[in-house]
Amino acid sequence: MHVVELAKGANFALTVSLEPESSAALAKTLPEVKSALLDWMEKRHNRCAEVILTVTIASSGQDDVEQQINDTLEGDADLAPLLKRASVQIALLDEDGTPIKEYELTAKGSNSVKDGSTAIQTAGPTALAAGNAKPPPVRRAGEANRRDRKETDSASSSVVMVVVLLLAIPFVLLVCIGMAGLGLGFLWVAPGPRMEVQPPMAVEQAMPGQDIAVVAQPIVPPQAPPDVPGKKTIDLIPLIDTQRDAVENRKWSVRNNTLYCDDGNFVPRLQIPYRPPQEYDFTVVFSQPGLRNGISLIMPNPNGGSFFWYLGAGDGSTYGFHGNPDKGGQVPGLVQANVPCTTTVQVRKNSVKGFVNGKEMIGFNTDYRDLLCDGWRNIPDKSVLAVACDDPAVFHFVRVVEITGQGKRTR
């Protein structure tokens, strides 16, 4: 059992990952999951915001696994306060990390099922169409009603404002004409302040269950990351064909040599048709209008499979390499909304380092057997580089510096 706590503003989220060999093994582990959740409730009280339980198991035992989870968690009186207070999301993956089903536990006897776009309230477990993973939070009825009232009030206010303006215009014209006719002088309009051309404002994309928010900070165009003297730097964005490289047909685009993820939730991934050499620096300059789960840099593991560096989850505070356990930390304000951030992973034969805005955050010796990937960041070709995010993101630069050896384009 792998348990990680993440900060979500003033609240907290808990991720629990299980990889039982069989449904019988899961039955022995679920009491430990319950115990971990109860300890977390005791520690965080009303600051428990979200739980994500991921179970990776052979697809032949999925139905039995779901029933075990529901019986242990959903029907437990001790956990009832957590189910009422927090979003408890369940994701079932097969042995290859492919998502099979995701749903959210609510009150006893019902759950909320996600297919990537629509929430369906059902009685008991309901099958989910195979596809994306990691369901977005479900907006409860009270929140929906409050939002509807806000939208109605806003619409009413707009109508009143338009009517007032229409009535005021004729009155103003009559006053101006009267002043001219009485010879009271002429109208003089003082020149206004010179208008400055502002950088484009960022608009956060609305995810299911979220309101649209305009973020006030303008995005300042970032500087290109520096080269390494004597080493070859490759700009990877021109190599990308989003129609071919986006995993599971998620919404990615390239505009003006900038890579955009126009999608959110279920961890959109894009693999890059480039196989790196033995030693290299993988650098990304990115920005996001909203901070939630951040971005990831996915790299081939020399022992097979992939590993990844994560940055910006927990309201922009977390960073690290995924493993068992994870190797990283938290720095409040490390990543800020609408502010370009540069992150680099230095991959060497016997070591790895992670940098944020030029500062080394972590580094250690490794044979890469302790560095892992997960189902959320699974890509078809594990020999290439990839990027991932969980909310709309802009990748201003995606580059690699070849340190030892020479990389290879895969097409």
SEVEX-381548 format. One record per residue (C-alpha): x, y, z. Coordinates in steps of 0.02 Angstrom, whole numbers, plus 50000, padded with zeros to 5 digits. Example, Ala and Ser with C-alpha at 12.3 -4.5 7.8 and 13.67 -1.06 7.14 Angstrom:
<recs>
+-------+-------+-------+
!  east ! north !    up !
+-------+-------+-------+
! 50615 ! 49775 ! 50390 !
! 50684 ! 49947 ! 50357 !
+-------+-------+-------+
</recs>
This chain:
<recs>
+-------+-------+-------+
!  east ! north !    up !
+-------+-------+-------+
! 50000 ! 50000 ! 50000 !
! 50069 ! 50169 ! 49947 !
! 49995 ! 50321 ! 50038 !
! 50035 ! 50503 ! 49994 !
! 49959 ! 50661 ! 50069 !
! 49948 ! 50820 ! 49965 !
! 49906 ! 50997 ! 50018 !
! 49755 ! 51077 ! 49931 !
! 49760 ! 51257 ! 49993 !
! 49705 ! 51252 ! 50175 !
! 49642 ! 51073 ! 50153 !
! 49720 ! 50905 ! 50113 !
! 49702 ! 50760 ! 49991 !
! 49756 ! 50580 ! 50016 !
! 49806 ! 50461 ! 49876 !
! 49809 ! 50274 ! 49911 !
! 49881 ! 50153 ! 49782 !
! 49858 ! 49965 ! 49792 !
! 49928 ! 49828 ! 49680 !
! 49857 ! 49665 ! 49752 !
! 49899 ! 49502 ! 49666 !
! 49719 ! 49442 ! 49683 !
! 49551 ! 49489 ! 49754 !
! 49593 ! 49383 ! 49906 !
! 49749 ! 49487 ! 49935 !
! 49645 ! 49644 ! 49917 !
! 49526 ! 49581 ! 50051 !
! 49672 ! 49573 ! 50173 !
! 49733 ! 49748 ! 50125 !
! 49568 ! 49844 ! 50131 !
! 49561 ! 49845 ! 50323 !
! 49730 ! 49931 ! 50318 !
! 49656 ! 50060 ! 50197 !
! 49512 ! 50090 ! 50317 !
! 49634 ! 50110 ! 50461 !
! 49738 ! 50236 ! 50360 !
! 49582 ! 50337 ! 50318 !
! 49524 ! 50339 ! 50499 !
! 49697 ! 50396 ! 50557 !
! 49692 ! 50533 ! 50424 !
! 49519 ! 50589 ! 50480 !
! 49581 ! 50598 ! 50659 !
! 49731 ! 50700 ! 50605 !
! 49650 ! 50822 ! 50483 !
! 49468 ! 50826 ! 50543 !
! 49364 ! 50943 ! 50432 !
! 49515 ! 50982 ! 50321 !
! 49498 ! 50815 ! 50230 !
! 49450 ! 50868 ! 50053 !
! 49483 ! 50722 ! 49936 !
! 49532 ! 50538 ! 49934 !
! 49591 ! 50448 ! 49777 !
! 49603 ! 50259 ! 49791 !
! 49687 ! 50173 ! 49644 !
! 49682 ! 49983 ! 49629 !
! 49785 ! 49896 ! 49495 !
! 49731 ! 49715 ! 49470 !
! 49695 ! 49589 ! 49332 !
! 49535 ! 49634 ! 49240 !
! 49462 ! 49462 ! 49275 !
! 49439 ! 49509 ! 49457 !
! 49374 ! 49686 ! 49434 !
! 49193 ! 49653 ! 49480 !
! 49238 ! 49566 ! 49642 !
! 49362 ! 49704 ! 49683 !
! 49231 ! 49839 ! 49663 !
! 49110 ! 49748 ! 49776 !
! 49245 ! 49727 ! 49910 !
! 49288 ! 49913 ! 49904 !
! 49106 ! 49965 ! 49917 !
! 49070 ! 49845 ! 50061 !
! 49224 ! 49900 ! 50158 !
! 49219 ! 50088 ! 50131 !
! 49045 ! 50139 ! 50077 !
! 48953 ! 50033 ! 50205 !
! 49064 ! 50073 ! 50353 !
! 48984 ! 50183 ! 50488 !
! 49154 ! 50247 ! 50548 !
! 49194 ! 50314 ! 50374 !
! 49022 ! 50392 ! 50345 !
! 49080 ! 50567 ! 50401 !
! 49222 ! 50561 ! 50274 !
! 49105 ! 50511 ! 50132 !
! 48992 ! 50657 ! 50174 !
! 49133 ! 50783 ! 50192 !
! 49259 ! 50736 ! 50059 !
! 49264 ! 50676 ! 49878 !
! 49312 ! 50491 ! 49883 !
! 49361 ! 50436 ! 49708 !
! 49395 ! 50256 ! 49655 !
! 49497 ! 50207 ! 49501 !
! 49516 ! 50027 ! 49444 !
! 49660 ! 49989 ! 49324 !
! 49711 ! 49828 ! 49239 !
! 49884 ! 49752 ! 49255 !
! 49950 ! 49863 ! 49113 !
! 49890 ! 50022 ! 49199 !
! 49745 ! 50046 ! 49079 !
! 49593 ! 50127 ! 49163 !
! 49443 ! 50010 ! 49174 !
! 49322 ! 50103 ! 49286 !
! 49312 ! 50260 ! 49393 !
! 49176 ! 50315 ! 49512 !
! 49150 ! 50420 ! 49667 !
! 49082 ! 50349 ! 49828 !
! 48940 ! 50449 ! 49903 !
! 48801 ! 50395 ! 50020 !
! 48778 ! 50210 ! 50058 !
! 48698 ! 50117 ! 49913 !
! 48741 ! 50239 ! 49774 !
! 48893 ! 50306 ! 49685 !
! 48936 ! 50430 ! 49551 !
! 49008 ! 50355 ! 49391 !
! 49119 ! 50451 ! 49270 !
! 49146 ! 50420 ! 49085 !
! 49253 ! 50575 ! 49060 !
! 49109 ! 50693 ! 49023 !
! 48947 ! 50647 ! 49112 !
! 48905 ! 50606 ! 49293 !
! 48766 ! 50477 ! 49317 !
! 48687 ! 50443 ! 49486 !
! 48651 ! 50257 ! 49500 !
! 48599 ! 50131 ! 49630 !
! 48751 ! 50023 ! 49666 !
! 48904 ! 49995 ! 49554 !
! 48886 ! 50039 ! 49370 !
! 49008 ! 49995 ! 49230 !
! 49109 ! 50136 ! 49155 !
! 49158 ! 50145 ! 48974 !
! 49342 ! 50105 ! 48957 !
! 49447 ! 50257 ! 48926 !
! 49515 ! 50397 ! 49033 !
! 49554 ! 50392 ! 49217 !
! 49552 ! 50506 ! 49368 !
! 49373 ! 50573 ! 49384 !
! 49350 ! 50758 ! 49417 !
! 49264 ! 50812 ! 49578 !
! 49074 ! 50801 ! 49571 !
! 48981 ! 50961 ! 49609 !
! 48846 ! 50927 ! 49737 !
! 48666 ! 50984 ! 49717 !
! 48681 ! 51127 ! 49842 !
! 48831 ! 51198 ! 49749 !
! 48739 ! 51184 ! 49583 !
! 48588 ! 51277 ! 49654 !
! 48698 ! 51416 ! 49722 !
! 48785 ! 51433 ! 49555 !
! 48617 ! 51438 ! 49464 !
! 48556 ! 51576 ! 49580 !
! 48717 ! 51675 ! 49549 !
! 48697 ! 51656 ! 49361 !
! 48514 ! 51711 ! 49371 !
! 48556 ! 51863 ! 49478 !
! 48698 ! 51908 ! 49360 !
! 48584 ! 51896 ! 49208 !
! 48451 ! 52004 ! 49292 !
! 48580 ! 52136 ! 49337 !
! 48642 ! 52141 ! 49158 !
! 48466 ! 52169 ! 49090 !
! 48434 ! 52311 ! 49212 !
! 48599 ! 52393 ! 49164 !
! 48558 ! 52387 ! 48978 !
! 48386 ! 52465 ! 49007 !
! 48461 ! 52606 ! 49111 !
! 48590 ! 52645 ! 48977 !
! 48458 ! 52649 ! 48839 !
! 48352 ! 52771 ! 48939 !
! 48500 ! 52882 ! 48982 !
! 48567 ! 52906 ! 48805 !
! 48421 ! 53012 ! 48738 !
! 48424 ! 53118 ! 48895 !
! 48610 ! 53155 ! 48876 !
! 48585 ! 53201 ! 48692 !
! 48445 ! 53322 ! 48734 !
! 48553 ! 53408 ! 48866 !
! 48697 ! 53428 ! 48743 !
! 48583 ! 53501 ! 48608 !
! 48505 ! 53620 ! 48734 !
! 48674 ! 53683 ! 48791 !
! 48727 ! 53716 ! 48611 !
! 48564 ! 53807 ! 48571 !
! 48579 ! 53922 ! 48721 !
! 48753 ! 53974 ! 48671 !
! 48829 ! 53909 ! 48830 !
! 48989 ! 53865 ! 48742 !
! 49046 ! 53707 ! 48663 !
! 49078 ! 53536 ! 48728 !
! 49259 ! 53499 ! 48761 !
! 49319 ! 53324 ! 48789 !
! 49481 ! 53313 ! 48884 !
! 49604 ! 53189 ! 48811 !
! 49608 ! 53026 ! 48910 !
! 49762 ! 52934 ! 48967 !
! 49861 ! 52842 ! 48836 !
! 49805 ! 52660 ! 48823 !
! 49943 ! 52535 ! 48855 !
! 49942 ! 52373 ! 48759 !
! 49931 ! 52238 ! 48892 !
! 49986 ! 52057 ! 48877 !
! 49842 ! 51936 ! 48850 !
! 49742 ! 51896 ! 49007 !
! 49729 ! 51714 ! 49056 !
! 49560 ! 51631 ! 49069 !
! 49549 ! 51472 ! 49168 !
! 49455 ! 51336 ! 49075 !
! 49299 ! 51273 ! 49163 !
! 49310 ! 51091 ! 49213 !
! 49157 ! 50985 ! 49254 !
! 49095 ! 51045 ! 49423 !
! 49196 ! 51207 ! 49418 !
! 49151 ! 51387 ! 49380 !
! 49241 ! 51488 ! 49246 !
! 49365 ! 51606 ! 49326 !
! 49460 ! 51751 ! 49247 !
! 49635 ! 51763 ! 49320 !
! 49691 ! 51943 ! 49332 !
! 49878 ! 51921 ! 49310 !
! 49944 ! 51948 ! 49132 !
! 50063 ! 51817 ! 49064 !
! 50236 ! 51886 ! 49031 !
! 50319 ! 51798 ! 48883 !
! 50459 ! 51691 ! 48956 !
! 50640 ! 51686 ! 48907 !
! 50708 ! 51531 ! 48823 !
! 50802 ! 51414 ! 48941 !
! 50992 ! 51432 ! 48927 !
! 51096 ! 51313 ! 48824 !
! 51235 ! 51205 ! 48894 !
! 51402 ! 51260 ! 48818 !
! 51473 ! 51129 ! 48700 !
! 51315 ! 51022 ! 48701 !
! 51178 ! 51004 ! 48571 !
! 51007 ! 51078 ! 48615 !
! 50852 ! 51013 ! 48525 !
! 50686 ! 51105 ! 48522 !
! 50558 ! 50965 ! 48534 !
! 50396 ! 51061 ! 48496 !
! 50427 ! 51067 ! 48306 !
! 50436 ! 50876 ! 48308 !
! 50261 ! 50859 ! 48380 !
! 50107 ! 50812 ! 48280 !
! 49966 ! 50827 ! 48407 !
! 49849 ! 50720 ! 48303 !
! 49972 ! 50575 ! 48313 !
! 50059 ! 50607 ! 48479 !
! 49914 ! 50648 ! 48597 !
! 49877 ! 50494 ! 48703 !
! 49694 ! 50439 ! 48698 !
! 49648 ! 50581 ! 48579 !
! 49655 ! 50718 ! 48709 !
! 49649 ! 50901 ! 48658 !
! 49825 ! 50965 ! 48622 !
! 49879 ! 51094 ! 48493 !
! 50035 ! 51186 ! 48434 !
! 50018 ! 51371 ! 48394 !
! 50165 ! 51487 ! 48359 !
! 50287 ! 51353 ! 48414 !
! 50201 ! 51341 ! 48584 !
! 50119 ! 51181 ! 48646 !
! 49946 ! 51197 ! 48723 !
! 49848 ! 51070 ! 48824 !
! 49668 ! 51125 ! 48799 !
! 49598 ! 50984 ! 48904 !
! 49581 ! 50944 ! 49087 !
! 49560 ! 50799 ! 49209 !
! 49609 ! 50618 ! 49178 !
! 49791 ! 50675 ! 49153 !
! 49807 ! 50719 ! 48967 !
! 49973 ! 50654 ! 48901 !
! 50074 ! 50689 ! 48745 !
! 50221 ! 50582 ! 48694 !
! 50360 ! 50663 ! 48594 !
! 50435 ! 50569 ! 48445 !
! 50611 ! 50579 ! 48516 !
! 50713 ! 50443 ! 48603 !
! 50842 ! 50524 ! 48718 !
! 51024 ! 50469 ! 48737 !
! 51096 ! 50391 ! 48894 !
! 51127 ! 50559 ! 48979 !
! 51027 ! 50718 ! 48947 !
! 50939 ! 50870 ! 49020 !
! 50750 ! 50877 ! 48992 !
! 50685 ! 51056 ! 49012 !
! 50509 ! 51126 ! 49005 !
! 50448 ! 51305 ! 49027 !
! 50262 ! 51302 ! 49068 !
! 50121 ! 51404 ! 49143 !
! 49945 ! 51364 ! 49203 !
! 49797 ! 51480 ! 49238 !
! 49744 ! 51373 ! 49386 !
! 49845 ! 51269 ! 49509 !
! 49781 ! 51097 ! 49554 !
! 49881 ! 50944 ! 49504 !
! 50023 ! 51023 ! 49406 !
! 50123 ! 50946 ! 49264 !
! 50237 ! 50796 ! 49239 !
! 50391 ! 50757 ! 49135 !
! 50392 ! 50574 ! 49083 !
! 50555 ! 50489 ! 49037 !
! 50611 ! 50313 ! 48988 !
! 50677 ! 50207 ! 49130 !
! 50839 ! 50116 ! 49083 !
! 50769 ! 49960 ! 49166 !
! 50611 ! 49964 ! 49061 !
! 50452 ! 50063 ! 49073 !
! 50448 ! 50247 ! 49119 !
! 50475 ! 50361 ! 49268 !
! 50417 ! 50539 ! 49296 !
! 50453 ! 50704 ! 49383 !
! 50300 ! 50795 ! 49451 !
! 50285 ! 50980 ! 49490 !
! 50148 ! 51100 ! 49545 !
! 50018 ! 50991 ! 49631 !
! 49951 ! 51044 ! 49801 !
! 49915 ! 51223 ! 49744 !
! 50086 ! 51238 ! 49663 !
! 50189 ! 51176 ! 49810 !
! 50242 ! 50996 ! 49775 !
! 50386 ! 50925 ! 49674 !
! 50477 ! 50759 ! 49660 !
! 50510 ! 50594 ! 49574 !
! 50377 ! 50459 ! 49584 !
! 50435 ! 50301 ! 49671 !
! 50396 ! 50191 ! 49819 !
! 50403 ! 50301 ! 49916 !
! 50403 ! 50464 ! 49818 !
! 50561 ! 50568 ! 49829 !
! 50518 ! 50753 ! 49840 !
! 50447 ! 50888 ! 49950 !
! 50338 ! 51044 ! 49964 !
! 50377 ! 51229 ! 49952 !
! 50228 ! 51348 ! 49965 !
! 50217 ! 51461 ! 49813 !
! 50345 ! 51362 ! 49714 !
! 50234 ! 51372 ! 49559 !
! 50115 ! 51519 ! 49537 !
! 49965 ! 51539 ! 49424 !
! 50001 ! 51624 ! 49257 !
! 50187 ! 51641 ! 49295 !
! 50301 ! 51542 ! 49179 !
! 50403 ! 51413 ! 49273 !
! 50559 ! 51323 ! 49211 !
! 50594 ! 51146 ! 49268 !
! 50736 ! 51032 ! 49218 !
! 50773 ! 50849 ! 49250 !
! 50956 ! 50801 ! 49233 !
! 50968 ! 50617 ! 49189 !
! 51139 ! 50539 ! 49213 !
! 51199 ! 50358 ! 49210 !
! 51200 ! 50338 ! 49399 !
! 51105 ! 50490 ! 49463 !
! 50958 ! 50605 ! 49434 !
! 50920 ! 50785 ! 49485 !
! 50766 ! 50896 ! 49479 !
! 50775 ! 51086 ! 49460 !
! 50643 ! 51223 ! 49472 !
! 50687 ! 51396 ! 49404 !
! 50871 ! 51354 ! 49408 !
! 50873 ! 51292 ! 49588 !
! 50913 ! 51111 ! 49626 !
! 50766 ! 51041 ! 49726 !
! 50824 ! 50861 ! 49743 !
! 50963 ! 50748 ! 49679 !
! 51022 ! 50574 ! 49721 !
! 51117 ! 50424 ! 49657 !
! 51008 ! 50289 ! 49579 !
! 51005 ! 50140 ! 49463 !
! 50826 ! 50195 ! 49420 !
! 50748 ! 50038 ! 49493 !
! 50674 ! 50145 ! 49632 !
! 50591 ! 50265 ! 49508 !
! 50420 ! 50217 ! 49441 !
! 50274 ! 50269 ! 49333 !
! 50087 ! 50249 ! 49365 !
! 49928 ! 50222 ! 49266 !
! 49890 ! 50407 ! 49251 !
! 50052 ! 50438 ! 49155 !
! 50059 ! 50279 ! 49054 !
! 50111 ! 50308 ! 48872 !
! 50113 ! 50185 ! 48725 !
! 50298 ! 50208 ! 48680 !
! 50398 ! 50202 ! 48840 !
! 50563 ! 50235 ! 48752 !
! 50521 ! 50418 ! 48715 !
! 50497 ! 50578 ! 48814 !
! 50323 ! 50642 ! 48858 !
! 50234 ! 50780 ! 48953 !
! 50072 ! 50772 ! 49052 !
! 49957 ! 50888 ! 49149 !
! 49789 ! 50878 ! 49237 !
! 49721 ! 51049 ! 49191 !
! 49742 ! 51167 ! 49042 !
! 49925 ! 51213 ! 49024 !
! 50042 ! 51307 ! 48908 !
! 50213 ! 51232 ! 48870 !
! 50313 ! 51381 ! 48807 !
! 50471 ! 51279 ! 48781 !
! 50506 ! 51092 ! 48777 !
! 50690 ! 51055 ! 48751 !
! 50822 ! 50923 ! 48777 !
! 51010 ! 50945 ! 48791 !
! 51108 ! 50791 ! 48739 !
! 51248 ! 50767 ! 48866 !
! 51317 ! 50593 ! 48827 !
! 51270 ! 50504 ! 48667 !
! 51148 ! 50557 ! 48533 !
! 50959 ! 50549 ! 48536 !
! 50851 ! 50487 ! 48394 !
! 50692 ! 50547 ! 48314 !
! 50565 ! 50407 ! 48300 !
! 50491 ! 50474 ! 48139 !
+-------+-------+-------+
</recs>
